[in-house]
C-alpha cells in the first residue's frame, strides 16, 4: 500500500506564482502586439526628441569647421564622415522606437534634399530643430497649431521673395571655386571644376568617371559623343585605335539593316560622287549581307566607311539619332519619319567637319546643321529637363547628356583614390558639387554663412502685419527663430566666440556681413567669397518649414507592433 505524502504548502505557493508569472508574460506579449496610441502633448515631445537626436550630428557639419563624425560600418571597420547627407544615409534607425519616428522623418527630408539639390541638409536640419523647439514653447502657452502653421507658411512666402531679391548671377571662375569649396570643403575639387566650367561655359555637362590612380584629372570632349560599337573590326586601320573621317557624309538609320537592298542606295550615292567622300552610317542594328557588302567595299578601298551601332537602348536610339540629325543637317531614316534607307536621297544625308570613330563610340565635330533647327532642338530638350525630377534619375541624366551634346561641350572629371570607400565618398562629393553648380547657374548666388537668411528677417514684418490673430503672428515668430539659427550654429561650431555677440556685431556692420569661420572674424561674405546657391537655401527653407508644419499639427502618434 502506497502512502501519499502531504504536499508542502511552499510548493503550492511556488507553483501558483509560476503560473501567475506565465499568465502575466502572455498578457504583456499580447499587449506588445497591439498598436499603441500616444496623444498630444506627449506625441510632439517624442517626435521632437527624435529630431534632436539626428539633428545634432548633422548640425555639427554646418560651416567650414566640418566636425568629423566617426561611424562604425561593421565590427572592426569605421569611417570618418564630414558630410551631413552621408551621415543621414548611414543612420537607418535609432535604438528606441519612440525616438526613431521623429529621426526618420528628418532623415527622409535630408535624403530628398540631397537628391534634388545635392546640399542644404545641415542647413535644413538646424532650421527644423529651431522651428519645433519654438513651436513647443508657443503651444505650451496655449497657441493653436493650425494658426501657427498658417503664420509659418505666410512667413516662408515672404522670406522666399526676400531671398530671391538678394541673388546675383554666377559668373566668374572665382565664384565657382568659392561655391564648390563651401559645398564640399575640397580645395582640389573646387579648383578643377572652376577650370572646367570656365572652359566649357554654364550650359556644359560634366561626367564623373573613375581613374586607376589617386587624385583628380579632367579632359574635354569637343562636339557630341555617342556610345556604340563597331559591327566589324576590319573597319579600323590595322594597329590604329580609331578612324578619323574628314568631311564625311552621314546616314542616320533607325532601322535594323540586314539586306543588301537596304544599304545599296547609299553606296551608289557615294560612288557616283567625283570626290567619293567618306561615309558614316549610324544605325540601330547592322548585320548579315548588308554588313558584308559594306565591309567588303571598305576593305577593297572603293569607299571609306565608318559603321556604328548605337548602344543607347531600344527606347533612346531614336532621340540620339534625331539629335545627330539636328547637328549635321541630315534626316533620320525610319518608319516613323516615313523614309527608309532603301529610299535614301542626297537631301537626307548629314555633314560634319570631322567624325572620330572608335570601338566604343563616335564623336562628331563641326556639324553643319541649320542653326534655327538646332536651337529649336536645344529648347525642346531644356523644356523636358525642367519638367523631369532631378537626382539619381536615368531619364534626367540622359536629357542632361543630350543637352551637352547639342550645345557642343562635355567635360570628363576623373576621380581616383587609394581605397574603394574613399573613391565612393569622393565621387559623391563631385556629384554634389555638380548639382550645386547647376542650380546656381539657374537661380544665382546669395551671401553664405546664414547671412542670406538673416537678411530675410525684415520681410517678416509685413507677414506679421498681415496675420489675422495673435497665434498667426506667433507662427511668423517661429521662422524668425529659424532664420537666425544657421548663423548661430556656424559660430557655435567654430567654438571660440559667443554666438549672440557675433550676430549683433555682424548686423551692426552691414547686410552682407557675416562670420568667416576659417579666420574667426566678421567680414563681408561677398568679398571673402563665402557664397551659397539660392536654390539650395530656398529648398532647405521650404523643406524645414514643411516638416515643422507636419510636426506641430500632428495630434497623435500610433506605434504598431
One Martini backbone bead per residue (centre of mass of N, CA, C, O) as a GRO file, in nm:
protein
  561
    1UNK     BB    1   0.095   0.037   0.024
    2UNK     BB    2   0.054   0.369  -0.061
    3UNK     BB    3   0.189   0.665   0.063
    4UNK     BB    4   0.076   0.988   0.094
    5UNK     BB    5   0.226   1.287   0.062
    6UNK     BB    6   0.207   1.578   0.183
    7UNK     BB    7   0.196   1.894   0.069
    8UNK     BB    8   0.381   2.158   0.048
    9UNK     BB    9   0.292   2.486   0.079
   10UNK     BB   10   0.538   2.599  -0.084
   11UNK     BB   11   0.478   2.452  -0.350
   12UNK     BB   12   0.205   2.582  -0.406
   13UNK     BB   13   0.303   2.874  -0.413
   14UNK     BB   14   0.512   2.842  -0.641
   15UNK     BB   15   0.320   2.738  -0.862
   16UNK     BB   16   0.138   2.989  -0.862
   17UNK     BB   17   0.355   3.195  -0.938
   18UNK     BB   18   0.433   3.073  -1.213
   19UNK     BB   19   0.153   3.093  -1.344
   20UNK     BB   20   0.126   3.400  -1.307
   21UNK     BB   21   0.377   3.477  -1.470
   22UNK     BB   22   0.288   3.352  -1.737
   23UNK     BB   23   0.031   3.522  -1.769
   24UNK     BB   24   0.171   3.802  -1.774
   25UNK     BB   25   0.352   3.750  -2.018
   26UNK     BB   26   0.121   3.696  -2.217
   27UNK     BB   27  -0.013   3.977  -2.186
   28UNK     BB   28   0.235   4.144  -2.275
   29UNK     BB   29   0.255   4.024  -2.559
   30UNK     BB   30  -0.027   4.108  -2.651
   31UNK     BB   31   0.019   4.412  -2.601
   32UNK     BB   32   0.269   4.443  -2.798
   33UNK     BB   33   0.082   4.367  -3.059
   34UNK     BB   34  -0.048   4.633  -3.005
   35UNK     BB   35  -0.136   4.931  -3.070
   36UNK     BB   36  -0.005   5.253  -2.987
   37UNK     BB   37  -0.143   5.552  -2.836
   38UNK     BB   38  -0.032   5.896  -2.878
   39UNK     BB   39  -0.084   6.205  -2.742
   40UNK     BB   40  -0.119   6.506  -2.678
   41UNK     BB   41   0.198   6.630  -2.597
   42UNK     BB   42   0.373   6.367  -2.613
   43UNK     BB   43   0.406   6.327  -2.918
   44UNK     BB   44   0.580   6.581  -2.972
   45UNK     BB   45   0.811   6.510  -2.781
   46UNK     BB   46   0.901   6.255  -2.930
   47UNK     BB   47   0.961   6.386  -3.205
   48UNK     BB   48   1.167   6.598  -3.103
   49UNK     BB   49   1.372   6.398  -2.990
   50UNK     BB   50   1.441   6.269  -3.265
   51UNK     BB   51   1.532   6.526  -3.404
   52UNK     BB   52   1.767   6.593  -3.210
   53UNK     BB   53   1.943   6.337  -3.247
   54UNK     BB   54   1.997   6.388  -3.560
   55UNK     BB   55   2.064   6.700  -3.572
   56UNK     BB   56   2.330   6.712  -3.420
   57UNK     BB   57   2.534   6.589  -3.634
   58UNK     BB   58   2.445   6.771  -3.869
   59UNK     BB   59   2.511   7.053  -3.739
   60UNK     BB   60   2.827   7.002  -3.711
   61UNK     BB   61   2.867   7.044  -4.046
   62UNK     BB   62   2.827   7.342  -4.035
   63UNK     BB   63   3.052   7.469  -4.214
   64UNK     BB   64   3.410   7.473  -4.224
   65UNK     BB   65   3.477   7.294  -3.975
   66UNK     BB   66   3.375   7.004  -3.996
   67UNK     BB   67   3.283   6.789  -3.808
   68UNK     BB   68   3.366   6.475  -3.713
   69UNK     BB   69   3.224   6.148  -3.786
   70UNK     BB   70   3.208   5.834  -3.635
   71UNK     BB   71   3.154   5.526  -3.818
   72UNK     BB   72   3.021   5.200  -3.776
   73UNK     BB   73   2.984   4.971  -4.018
   74UNK     BB   74   3.157   4.743  -3.880
   75UNK     BB   75   3.315   4.520  -3.717
   76UNK     BB   76   3.626   4.687  -3.736
   77UNK     BB   77   3.474   4.925  -3.913
   78UNK     BB   78   3.551   5.259  -4.003
   79UNK     BB   79   3.429   5.603  -4.053
   80UNK     BB   80   3.474   5.933  -4.183
   81UNK     BB   81   3.247   6.208  -4.139
   82UNK     BB   82   3.145   6.549  -4.306
   83UNK     BB   83   2.854   6.481  -4.425
   84UNK     BB   84   2.521   6.510  -4.384
   85UNK     BB   85   2.400   6.314  -4.597
   86UNK     BB   86   2.574   6.068  -4.518
   87UNK     BB   87   2.482   6.047  -4.228
   88UNK     BB   88   2.179   6.006  -4.289
   89UNK     BB   89   2.220   5.740  -4.452
   90UNK     BB   90   2.358   5.569  -4.220
   91UNK     BB   91   2.101   5.631  -4.051
   92UNK     BB   92   1.838   5.384  -4.021
   93UNK     BB   93   1.823   5.368  -3.693
   94UNK     BB   94   1.696   5.367  -3.375
   95UNK     BB   95   1.667   5.204  -3.081
   96UNK     BB   96   1.424   5.378  -3.011
   97UNK     BB   97   1.104   5.406  -3.117
   98UNK     BB   98   1.029   5.690  -3.002
   99UNK     BB   99   1.282   5.824  -3.165
  100UNK     BB  100   1.263   5.721  -3.465
  101UNK     BB  101   1.036   5.882  -3.605
  102UNK     BB  102   1.160   6.168  -3.607
  103UNK     BB  103   1.430   6.088  -3.738
  104UNK     BB  104   1.305   5.972  -4.009
  105UNK     BB  105   1.181   6.235  -4.103
  106UNK     BB  106   1.450   6.386  -4.126
  107UNK     BB  107   1.587   6.186  -4.317
  108UNK     BB  108   1.391   6.214  -4.555
  109UNK     BB  109   1.447   6.512  -4.600
  110UNK     BB  110   1.750   6.480  -4.657
  111UNK     BB  111   1.731   6.294  -4.907
  112UNK     BB  112   1.564   6.488  -5.085
  113UNK     BB  113   1.766   6.719  -5.086
  114UNK     BB  114   2.003   6.565  -5.207
  115UNK     BB  115   1.867   6.476  -5.473
  116UNK     BB  116   1.800   6.774  -5.573
  117UNK     BB  117   2.071   6.962  -5.464
  118UNK     BB  118   2.324   6.821  -5.281
  119UNK     BB  119   2.232   7.025  -5.050
  120UNK     BB  120   2.117   7.154  -4.720
  121UNK     BB  121   2.090   6.959  -4.473
  122UNK     BB  122   2.207   7.112  -4.229
  123UNK     BB  123   2.036   7.365  -4.261
  124UNK     BB  124   1.756   7.227  -4.225
  125UNK     BB  125   1.806   7.093  -3.948
  126UNK     BB  126   1.844   7.356  -3.788
  127UNK     BB  127   1.564   7.478  -3.857
  128UNK     BB  128   1.383   7.256  -3.749
  129UNK     BB  129   1.476   7.267  -3.457
  130UNK     BB  130   1.391   7.563  -3.408
  131UNK     BB  131   1.092   7.538  -3.481
  132UNK     BB  132   0.999   7.315  -3.273
  133UNK     BB  133   1.089   7.459  -3.014
  134UNK     BB  134   0.918   7.713  -3.052
  135UNK     BB  135   0.648   7.562  -3.079
  136UNK     BB  136   0.641   7.437  -2.796
  137UNK     BB  137   0.623   7.704  -2.647
  138UNK     BB  138   0.359   7.807  -2.781
  139UNK     BB  139   0.179   7.562  -2.711
  140UNK     BB  140   0.215   7.584  -2.398
  141UNK     BB  141   0.069   7.883  -2.415
  142UNK     BB  142  -0.197   7.814  -2.624
  143UNK     BB  143  -0.159   7.769  -2.911
  144UNK     BB  144  -0.262   7.716  -3.237
  145UNK     BB  145  -0.162   7.498  -3.471
  146UNK     BB  146  -0.301   7.609  -3.734
  147UNK     BB  147  -0.210   7.905  -3.689
  148UNK     BB  148   0.090   7.853  -3.692
  149UNK     BB  149   0.099   7.735  -3.979
  150UNK     BB  150  -0.005   7.987  -4.128
  151UNK     BB  151   0.218   8.182  -4.033
  152UNK     BB  152   0.455   8.021  -4.146
  153UNK     BB  153   0.375   8.026  -4.449
  154UNK     BB  154   0.373   8.333  -4.474
  155UNK     BB  155   0.673   8.370  -4.400
  156UNK     BB  156   0.801   8.197  -4.625
  157UNK     BB  157   0.708   8.365  -4.866
  158UNK     BB  158   0.857   8.624  -4.780
  159UNK     BB  159   1.145   8.497  -4.768
  160UNK     BB  160   1.169   8.409  -5.065
  161UNK     BB  161   1.158   8.689  -5.189
  162UNK     BB  162   1.406   8.802  -5.034
  163UNK     BB  163   1.606   8.592  -5.142
  164UNK     BB  164   1.580   8.652  -5.453
  165UNK     BB  165   1.679   8.955  -5.432
  166UNK     BB  166   1.988   8.868  -5.356
  167UNK     BB  167   2.052   8.753  -5.620
  168UNK     BB  168   2.335   8.646  -5.820
  169UNK     BB  169   2.511   8.579  -6.075
  170UNK     BB  170   2.698   8.322  -6.207
  171UNK     BB  171   3.040   8.377  -6.341
  172UNK     BB  172   3.302   8.344  -6.209
  173UNK     BB  173   3.564   8.146  -6.120
  174UNK     BB  174   3.574   8.229  -5.822
  175UNK     BB  175   3.277   8.158  -5.755
  176UNK     BB  176   3.289   7.861  -5.822
  177UNK     BB  177   3.512   7.788  -5.622
  178UNK     BB  178   3.364   7.890  -5.364
  179UNK     BB  179   3.111   7.713  -5.385
  180UNK     BB  180   3.250   7.433  -5.383
  181UNK     BB  181   3.405   7.470  -5.120
  182UNK     BB  182   3.151   7.513  -4.940
  183UNK     BB  183   3.011   7.231  -5.016
  184UNK     BB  184   3.290   7.030  -4.973
  185UNK     BB  185   3.593   7.114  -4.872
  186UNK     BB  186   3.753   7.091  -5.168
  187UNK     BB  187   4.010   7.241  -5.323
  188UNK     BB  188   4.072   7.064  -5.571
  189UNK     BB  189   3.784   7.041  -5.684
  190UNK     BB  190   3.728   7.348  -5.713
  191UNK     BB  191   3.956   7.407  -5.918
  192UNK     BB  192   3.880   7.209  -6.145
  193UNK     BB  193   3.584   7.306  -6.193
  194UNK     BB  194   3.651   7.598  -6.259
  195UNK     BB  195   3.811   7.534  -6.515
  196UNK     BB  196   3.590   7.379  -6.670
  197UNK     BB  197   3.366   7.607  -6.671
  198UNK     BB  198   3.540   7.817  -6.814
  199UNK     BB  199   3.559   7.651  -7.081
  200UNK     BB  200   3.248   7.542  -7.122
  201UNK     BB  201   3.038   7.666  -6.946
  202UNK     BB  202   2.712   7.674  -6.809
  203UNK     BB  203   2.585   7.444  -7.031
  204UNK     BB  204   2.743   7.219  -6.937
  205UNK     BB  205   2.882   6.882  -6.910
  206UNK     BB  206   2.971   6.667  -6.634
  207UNK     BB  207   3.156   6.370  -6.608
  208UNK     BB  208   3.197   6.097  -6.388
  209UNK     BB  209   3.508   5.921  -6.341
  210UNK     BB  210   3.724   5.668  -6.315
  211UNK     BB  211   4.059   5.614  -6.181
  212UNK     BB  212   4.351   5.433  -6.094
  213UNK     BB  213   4.451   5.696  -5.966
  214UNK     BB  214   4.510   5.923  -5.751
  215UNK     BB  215   4.296   6.185  -5.782
  216UNK     BB  216   4.271   6.446  -6.028
  217UNK     BB  217   4.108   6.481  -6.352
  218UNK     BB  218   4.083   6.609  -6.702
  219UNK     BB  219   3.855   6.646  -6.988
  220UNK     BB  220   3.770   6.715  -7.335
  221UNK     BB  221   3.471   6.716  -7.548
  222UNK     BB  222   3.425   6.789  -7.859
  223UNK     BB  223   3.120   6.798  -7.906
  224UNK     BB  224   2.963   6.491  -7.985
  225UNK     BB  225   2.904   6.184  -7.792
  226UNK     BB  226   2.851   5.839  -7.889
  227UNK     BB  227   2.752   5.531  -7.803
  228UNK     BB  228   2.910   5.218  -7.920
  229UNK     BB  229   2.966   4.981  -8.197
  230UNK     BB  230   3.150   4.773  -8.398
  231UNK     BB  231   3.055   4.532  -8.636
  232UNK     BB  232   3.365   4.566  -8.754
  233UNK     BB  233   3.713   4.549  -8.726
  234UNK     BB  234   3.797   4.612  -9.033
  235UNK     BB  235   3.739   4.930  -9.022
  236UNK     BB  236   4.008   4.947  -8.888
  237UNK     BB  237   4.312   5.022  -8.885
  238UNK     BB  238   4.599   4.877  -8.850
  239UNK     BB  239   4.696   4.964  -8.521
  240UNK     BB  240   4.439   5.129  -8.465
  241UNK     BB  241   4.197   5.300  -8.245
  242UNK     BB  242   4.093   5.468  -8.504
  243UNK     BB  243   3.865   5.677  -8.712
  244UNK     BB  244   3.907   5.945  -8.947
  245UNK     BB  245   3.654   6.162  -9.077
  246UNK     BB  246   3.654   6.386  -9.349
  247UNK     BB  247   3.386   6.516  -9.460
  248UNK     BB  248   3.130   6.351  -9.405
  249UNK     BB  249   2.886   6.134  -9.469
  250UNK     BB  250   2.554   6.105  -9.305
  251UNK     BB  251   2.380   5.818  -9.188
  252UNK     BB  252   2.048   5.777  -9.032
  253UNK     BB  253   1.933   5.463  -8.884
  254UNK     BB  254   1.610   5.341  -8.764
  255UNK     BB  255   1.730   5.037  -8.829
  256UNK     BB  256   1.746   4.696  -8.936
  257UNK     BB  257   2.027   4.597  -9.105
  258UNK     BB  258   2.046   4.316  -9.362
  259UNK     BB  259   2.000   4.400  -9.647
  260UNK     BB  260   2.125   4.507  -9.945
  261UNK     BB  261   1.885   4.702 -10.029
  262UNK     BB  262   1.935   4.904  -9.781
  263UNK     BB  263   2.256   4.998  -9.870
  264UNK     BB  264   2.299   5.048 -10.177
  265UNK     BB  265   2.204   5.347 -10.225
  266UNK     BB  266   2.434   5.485 -10.054
  267UNK     BB  267   2.670   5.377 -10.218
  268UNK     BB  268   2.589   5.501 -10.493
  269UNK     BB  269   2.606   5.797 -10.405
  270UNK     BB  270   2.911   5.797 -10.340
  271UNK     BB  271   3.026   5.668 -10.615
  272UNK     BB  272   2.912   5.920 -10.796
  273UNK     BB  273   3.118   6.083 -10.670
  274UNK     BB  274   3.416   6.225 -10.747
  275UNK     BB  275   3.541   6.233 -10.435
  276UNK     BB  276   3.445   6.021 -10.243
  277UNK     BB  277   3.323   6.034  -9.967
  278UNK     BB  278   3.295   5.962  -9.661
  279UNK     BB  279   3.108   5.714  -9.467
  280UNK     BB  280   2.852   5.742  -9.212
  281UNK     BB  281   2.694   5.478  -9.027
  282UNK     BB  282   2.402   5.502  -8.820
  283UNK     BB  283   2.255   5.237  -8.625
  284UNK     BB  284   2.059   5.006  -8.465
  285UNK     BB  285   2.133   4.773  -8.686
  286UNK     BB  286   2.401   4.538  -8.813
  287UNK     BB  287   2.386   4.275  -9.064
  288UNK     BB  288   2.481   4.050  -9.274
  289UNK     BB  289   2.482   4.133  -9.602
  290UNK     BB  290   2.513   4.434  -9.543
  291UNK     BB  291   2.782   4.416  -9.388
  292UNK     BB  292   2.945   4.268  -9.605
  293UNK     BB  293   2.929   4.487  -9.826
  294UNK     BB  294   3.054   4.724  -9.672
  295UNK     BB  295   3.324   4.591  -9.587
  296UNK     BB  296   3.426   4.522  -9.874
  297UNK     BB  297   3.442   4.818  -9.980
  298UNK     BB  298   3.646   4.910  -9.765
  299UNK     BB  299   3.879   4.703  -9.806
  300UNK     BB  300   3.906   4.769 -10.128
  301UNK     BB  301   3.881   5.104 -10.147
  302UNK     BB  302   3.611   5.236 -10.267
  303UNK     BB  303   3.532   5.318  -9.961
  304UNK     BB  304   3.500   5.511  -9.676
  305UNK     BB  305   3.402   5.352  -9.368
  306UNK     BB  306   3.159   5.412  -9.102
  307UNK     BB  307   3.045   5.199  -8.834
  308UNK     BB  308   2.746   5.223  -8.612
  309UNK     BB  309   2.610   5.093  -8.309
  310UNK     BB  310   2.390   5.174  -8.091
  311UNK     BB  311   2.375   5.176  -7.705
  312UNK     BB  312   2.110   5.327  -7.579
  313UNK     BB  313   1.855   5.180  -7.650
  314UNK     BB  314   1.547   5.122  -7.771
  315UNK     BB  315   1.413   5.412  -7.662
  316UNK     BB  316   1.684   5.614  -7.740
  317UNK     BB  317   1.781   5.610  -8.038
  318UNK     BB  318   1.602   5.823  -8.175
  319UNK     BB  319   1.702   6.068  -8.015
  320UNK     BB  320   1.997   6.047  -8.101
  321UNK     BB  321   1.947   6.072  -8.407
  322UNK     BB  322   1.798   6.347  -8.395
  323UNK     BB  323   2.041   6.502  -8.285
  324UNK     BB  324   2.230   6.446  -8.521
  325UNK     BB  325   2.050   6.578  -8.735
  326UNK     BB  326   2.062   6.867  -8.613
  327UNK     BB  327   2.380   6.891  -8.634
  328UNK     BB  328   2.407   6.789  -8.964
  329UNK     BB  329   2.135   6.809  -9.155
  330UNK     BB  330   1.979   6.557  -9.143
  331UNK     BB  331   1.803   6.236  -9.149
  332UNK     BB  332   1.575   6.012  -9.027
  333UNK     BB  333   1.560   5.668  -9.100
  334UNK     BB  334   1.216   5.562  -9.088
  335UNK     BB  335   0.894   5.484  -9.016
  336UNK     BB  336   0.828   5.750  -8.864
  337UNK     BB  337   0.927   5.942  -9.118
  338UNK     BB  338   0.876   5.770  -9.407
  339UNK     BB  339   1.192   5.690  -9.444
  340UNK     BB  340   1.404   5.471  -9.598
  341UNK     BB  341   1.707   5.347  -9.691
  342UNK     BB  342   1.608   5.253  -9.985
  343UNK     BB  343   1.522   5.593 -10.016
  344UNK     BB  344   1.771   5.747 -10.031
  345UNK     BB  345   1.889   6.087 -10.037
  346UNK     BB  346   2.075   6.368 -10.048
  347UNK     BB  347   1.889   6.531  -9.830
  348UNK     BB  348   1.943   6.303  -9.591
  349UNK     BB  349   2.231   6.403  -9.560
  350UNK     BB  350   2.491   6.458  -9.351
  351UNK     BB  351   2.728   6.701  -9.196
  352UNK     BB  352   3.089   6.726  -9.121
  353UNK     BB  353   3.412   6.790  -9.045
  354UNK     BB  354   3.417   6.548  -8.819
  355UNK     BB  355   3.481   6.190  -8.752
  356UNK     BB  356   3.526   5.987  -8.456
  357UNK     BB  357   3.616   5.648  -8.456
  358UNK     BB  358   3.548   5.393  -8.218
  359UNK     BB  359   3.484   5.104  -8.037
  360UNK     BB  360   3.277   5.307  -7.836
  361UNK     BB  361   3.233   5.540  -8.066
  362UNK     BB  362   3.125   5.884  -8.155
  363UNK     BB  363   3.259   6.198  -8.285
  364UNK     BB  364   3.121   6.518  -8.355
  365UNK     BB  365   3.249   6.779  -8.569
  366UNK     BB  366   3.114   7.038  -8.716
  367UNK     BB  367   2.822   7.071  -8.763
  368UNK     BB  368   2.586   7.148  -9.058
  369UNK     BB  369   2.343   7.256  -8.931
  370UNK     BB  370   2.078   7.436  -8.865
  371UNK     BB  371   2.041   7.674  -8.629
  372UNK     BB  372   1.734   7.675  -8.582
  373UNK     BB  373   1.701   7.370  -8.538
  374UNK     BB  374   1.899   7.344  -8.302
  375UNK     BB  375   1.761   7.547  -8.108
  376UNK     BB  376   1.494   7.393  -8.095
  377UNK     BB  377   1.614   7.135  -7.974
  378UNK     BB  378   1.731   7.261  -7.719
  379UNK     BB  379   1.464   7.373  -7.605
  380UNK     BB  380   1.324   7.097  -7.579
  381UNK     BB  381   1.524   6.967  -7.379
  382UNK     BB  382   1.503   7.183  -7.157
  383UNK     BB  383   1.202   7.143  -7.101
  384UNK     BB  384   1.227   6.845  -7.012
  385UNK     BB  385   1.432   6.896  -6.781
  386UNK     BB  386   1.245   7.076  -6.601
  387UNK     BB  387   1.016   6.833  -6.571
  388UNK     BB  388   1.241   6.658  -6.451
  389UNK     BB  389   1.349   6.497  -6.201
  390UNK     BB  390   1.595   6.497  -5.994
  391UNK     BB  391   1.879   6.299  -5.965
  392UNK     BB  392   1.868   5.945  -5.965
  393UNK     BB  393   1.793   5.980  -6.296
  394UNK     BB  394   1.806   5.852  -6.606
  395UNK     BB  395   1.645   6.064  -6.768
  396UNK     BB  396   1.790   6.316  -6.665
  397UNK     BB  397   2.075   6.234  -6.756
  398UNK     BB  398   2.009   6.204  -7.057
  399UNK     BB  399   1.917   6.497  -7.106
  400UNK     BB  400   2.182   6.628  -7.016
  401UNK     BB  401   2.358   6.492  -7.233
  402UNK     BB  402   2.208   6.598  -7.481
  403UNK     BB  403   2.260   6.897  -7.426
  404UNK     BB  404   2.569   6.882  -7.445
  405UNK     BB  405   2.586   6.786  -7.739
  406UNK     BB  406   2.429   7.028  -7.868
  407UNK     BB  407   2.629   7.257  -7.734
  408UNK     BB  408   2.945   7.130  -7.754
  409UNK     BB  409   3.010   7.017  -7.434
  410UNK     BB  410   3.235   6.788  -7.259
  411UNK     BB  411   3.318   6.682  -6.934
  412UNK     BB  412   3.584   6.495  -6.763
  413UNK     BB  413   3.585   6.368  -6.437
  414UNK     BB  414   3.862   6.231  -6.267
  415UNK     BB  415   3.852   5.975  -6.012
  416UNK     BB  416   4.073   5.900  -5.733
  417UNK     BB  417   4.186   5.632  -5.503
  418UNK     BB  418   4.310   5.409  -5.246
  419UNK     BB  419   3.999   5.338  -5.203
  420UNK     BB  420   3.676   5.249  -5.231
  421UNK     BB  421   3.558   5.435  -5.014
  422UNK     BB  422   3.697   5.698  -5.101
  423UNK     BB  423   3.584   5.695  -5.388
  424UNK     BB  424   3.288   5.717  -5.313
  425UNK     BB  425   3.303   5.989  -5.159
  426UNK     BB  426   3.430   6.158  -5.393
  427UNK     BB  427   3.204   6.117  -5.598
  428UNK     BB  428   2.983   6.244  -5.425
  429UNK     BB  429   3.113   6.525  -5.412
  430UNK     BB  430   3.109   6.577  -5.716
  431UNK     BB  431   2.803   6.551  -5.757
  432UNK     BB  432   2.728   6.772  -5.560
  433UNK     BB  433   2.873   7.007  -5.703
  434UNK     BB  434   2.717   6.986  -5.975
  435UNK     BB  435   2.436   7.048  -5.861
  436UNK     BB  436   2.498   7.322  -5.741
  437UNK     BB  437   2.593   7.458  -6.003
  438UNK     BB  438   2.338   7.422  -6.168
  439UNK     BB  439   2.154   7.583  -5.973
  440UNK     BB  440   2.324   7.849  -5.975
  441UNK     BB  441   2.293   7.913  -6.281
  442UNK     BB  442   1.976   7.943  -6.248
  443UNK     BB  443   1.948   8.127  -5.949
  444UNK     BB  444   2.210   8.190  -5.802
  445UNK     BB  445   2.358   8.402  -5.553
  446UNK     BB  446   2.430   8.408  -5.200
  447UNK     BB  447   2.505   8.481  -4.901
  448UNK     BB  448   2.669   8.320  -4.665
  449UNK     BB  449   2.652   8.197  -4.335
  450UNK     BB  450   2.331   8.286  -4.300
  451UNK     BB  451   2.282   8.581  -4.419
  452UNK     BB  452   2.041   8.552  -4.613
  453UNK     BB  453   1.841   8.485  -4.382
  454UNK     BB  454   1.878   8.743  -4.216
  455UNK     BB  455   1.776   8.932  -4.459
  456UNK     BB  456   1.465   8.823  -4.417
  457UNK     BB  457   1.351   8.952  -4.153
  458UNK     BB  458   1.213   9.222  -4.250
  459UNK     BB  459   0.987   9.070  -4.424
  460UNK     BB  460   0.818   8.964  -4.165
  461UNK     BB  461   0.660   9.220  -4.092
  462UNK     BB  462   0.444   9.195  -4.313
  463UNK     BB  463   0.339   8.918  -4.221
  464UNK     BB  464   0.255   9.010  -3.940
  465UNK     BB  465   0.052   9.234  -4.030
  466UNK     BB  466  -0.129   9.014  -4.204
  467UNK     BB  467  -0.219   8.883  -3.959
  468UNK     BB  468  -0.513   8.795  -3.786
  469UNK     BB  469  -0.362   8.681  -3.524
  470UNK     BB  470  -0.162   8.590  -3.263
  471UNK     BB  471  -0.097   8.301  -3.361
  472UNK     BB  472   0.009   8.382  -3.642
  473UNK     BB  473   0.234   8.561  -3.528
  474UNK     BB  474   0.374   8.319  -3.395
  475UNK     BB  475   0.441   8.178  -3.665
  476UNK     BB  476   0.640   8.398  -3.756
  477UNK     BB  477   0.833   8.361  -3.508
  478UNK     BB  478   0.944   8.089  -3.587
  479UNK     BB  479   1.115   8.190  -3.832
  480UNK     BB  480   1.294   8.386  -3.683
  481UNK     BB  481   1.448   8.166  -3.530
  482UNK     BB  482   1.543   8.000  -3.785
  483UNK     BB  483   1.711   8.227  -3.939
  484UNK     BB  484   1.935   8.241  -3.700
  485UNK     BB  485   2.047   7.950  -3.650
  486UNK     BB  486   2.280   7.905  -3.861
  487UNK     BB  487   2.470   8.126  -3.765
  488UNK     BB  488   2.497   8.025  -3.470
  489UNK     BB  489   2.609   7.741  -3.547
  490UNK     BB  490   2.871   7.829  -3.683
  491UNK     BB  491   2.988   7.965  -3.432
  492UNK     BB  492   2.966   7.715  -3.251
  493UNK     BB  493   3.156   7.533  -3.425
  494UNK     BB  494   3.406   7.707  -3.379
  495UNK     BB  495   3.414   7.773  -3.033
  496UNK     BB  496   3.537   8.086  -2.945
  497UNK     BB  497   3.248   8.223  -2.946
  498UNK     BB  498   2.966   8.426  -2.893
  499UNK     BB  499   2.699   8.417  -3.090
  500UNK     BB  500   2.525   8.677  -3.019
  501UNK     BB  501   2.764   8.878  -3.050
  502UNK     BB  502   2.827   8.819  -3.347
  503UNK     BB  503   2.549   8.891  -3.457
  504UNK     BB  504   2.549   9.187  -3.366
  505UNK     BB  505   2.804   9.271  -3.527
  506UNK     BB  506   2.703   9.196  -3.813
  507UNK     BB  507   2.449   9.383  -3.814
  508UNK     BB  508   2.613   9.648  -3.770
  509UNK     BB  509   2.796   9.636  -4.040
  510UNK     BB  510   2.586   9.468  -4.238
  511UNK     BB  511   2.408   9.280  -4.473
  512UNK     BB  512   2.687   9.112  -4.585
  513UNK     BB  513   2.759   9.030  -4.296
  514UNK     BB  514   2.970   8.782  -4.135
  515UNK     BB  515   3.114   8.464  -4.051
  516UNK     BB  516   3.453   8.374  -4.061
  517UNK     BB  517   3.550   8.062  -3.960
  518UNK     BB  518   3.850   8.044  -4.057
  519UNK     BB  519   3.931   8.339  -3.914
  520UNK     BB  520   3.739   8.450  -3.681
  521UNK     BB  521   3.554   8.678  -3.843
  522UNK     BB  522   3.410   8.965  -3.947
  523UNK     BB  523   3.262   8.977  -4.284
  524UNK     BB  524   3.235   8.991  -4.616
  525UNK     BB  525   3.093   8.757  -4.816
  526UNK     BB  526   3.165   8.860  -5.102
  527UNK     BB  527   3.470   8.918  -5.054
  528UNK     BB  528   3.534   8.613  -4.937
  529UNK     BB  529   3.355   8.391  -5.090
  530UNK     BB  530   3.080   8.338  -4.918
  531UNK     BB  531   2.864   8.106  -5.069
  532UNK     BB  532   2.532   8.046  -5.202
  533UNK     BB  533   2.270   7.876  -5.323
  534UNK     BB  534   1.957   7.975  -5.372
  535UNK     BB  535   1.810   7.701  -5.414
  536UNK     BB  536   1.918   7.562  -5.157
  537UNK     BB  537   1.810   7.759  -4.944
  538UNK     BB  538   1.515   7.745  -5.032
  539UNK     BB  539   1.483   7.437  -5.002
  540UNK     BB  540   1.551   7.426  -4.698
  541UNK     BB  541   1.323   7.610  -4.605
  542UNK     BB  542   1.085   7.444  -4.712
  543UNK     BB  543   1.149   7.174  -4.573
  544UNK     BB  544   1.145   7.275  -4.280
  545UNK     BB  545   0.855   7.390  -4.282
  546UNK     BB  546   0.708   7.131  -4.362
  547UNK     BB  547   0.794   6.952  -4.123
  548UNK     BB  548   0.700   7.141  -3.895
  549UNK     BB  549   0.401   7.148  -3.973
  550UNK     BB  550   0.349   6.846  -3.932
  551UNK     BB  551   0.431   6.832  -3.631
  552UNK     BB  552   0.237   7.064  -3.505
  553UNK     BB  553  -0.032   6.903  -3.642
  554UNK     BB  554   0.003   6.659  -3.460
  555UNK     BB  555  -0.213   6.453  -3.248
  556UNK     BB  556  -0.087   6.161  -3.316
  557UNK     BB  557   0.071   5.841  -3.225
  558UNK     BB  558   0.140   5.527  -3.392
  559UNK     BB  559   0.245   5.211  -3.265
  560UNK     BB  560   0.346   4.932  -3.417
  561UNK     BB  561   0.434   4.591  -3.383
   0.00000   0.00000   0.00000
